[in-house]
């Protein structure tokens, strides 16, 4: 059972980062629309994305080396708290972050701009 935990954790982390249950329901009925994401929100998204990568890189090895389910749960809880902190600091919610992800995935130009901002943010780190 313990060997399956890293896969479970990756799925949980991705779910928290990308889609909350509320967002999944809210956006599942939408069709791609005219993309209208404020440039400042896109910059915030890029900062959050890079911070999420750092959180993943920090917590995934800890999760993989966890000795039991309780330790894994504690690490997950800590990671979720850091994720919430990063979102709040940048003025985003899980729902707004998920909305930006959906819009980026639907628009090639927006995706290119987001990747450029993410690359710039990675260079700052």
PyMOL commands that set and color helices and strands:
alter all, ss='L'
color gray80, all
select helices_A, chain A and resi 2-18+21-28+39-64+69-89+94-106+108-124
alter helices_A, ss='H'
color red, helices_A
deselect
rebuild
show_as cartoon
